[in-house]
């Protein structure tokens, strides 16, 4: 049995998409088994049918409407591990780009960030180059950056706290920096965080980052290590991110979600969220709004 979950902040678009999906499934050999409203702006359609063909039919039916969707087996739908990227996923900014603003080099750094996130540059080299541009920046800028620029994305706290309340382990794994992940992790309710370390001396950044660098392979390793520690498999995990360095963990997870993602990620994720907030990931797992923990 498959669950087709439709989520949108636009009620009219959601109703239109749902009607189009129902019509598409009616003319197929699939049998409609049930339907449930999960919350305002979210509903489930339960069907029997081949996953790939069903996903294609739903994608065509939704079309260009501002509606996010996921198609997945009902079995093992509610995940027991959340592993999430931080920058531009759980929070609203790229911390390194914002630090670069304090150093007066944001334009240069942002350009490199964009190329790295699109998969056009190797992550490790791009990170070292960008951090090198921060040499001499006062460490006081880190707290100022966090206080002035960093905000949790809509639905982030609810996503993490709801999954944690229902027994899932929640890990924040970032190619960014521990200064920020430690604070964001606490604010959102993650159980643990992993990231890179900015090296400092005499109250200033040295322009270097600690080894080994946490990038694409380290994120995948984090997923594998956390599932193994819990006696689970990657099929029991939900991974979410937006950039190329998130792709390995997104592909390996039972449910890999691209959030406001770069094209290379959106094209290969199991589902993507372009319109709703992060609570869409709860709806994808079959949570109802009544089960949310804020």
Buried (B, 14 or more C-beta within 10 A) or exposed (E): EBBBBBBBBBEEBBBBBBEBBBEBBEEBEBEBEEEEEBBEBBBBBBBEBEEEEBBEBBEEBBEEBBBBBBBBEBEEBBBBBBBBBBBBBBBBBBBBBBBBBBBEBBEBBBEBBBEBBBBEBBBBEBBBBBBEBBEEBEBEBBEEBBEEBBEBBBBBBBBBBBBBEBEBBBBBBBBBBBBBBBBBBEBBBBBEBBBBBBEBEEEBBBBBBEEEBBBBBBBBBBBBEBBEEBEBBBEBBBBBBBBBBBBBBBBBBBBBBBBBBBEBBBEBBBBBBEBBBBBBBBBBBBBBBEBBBE
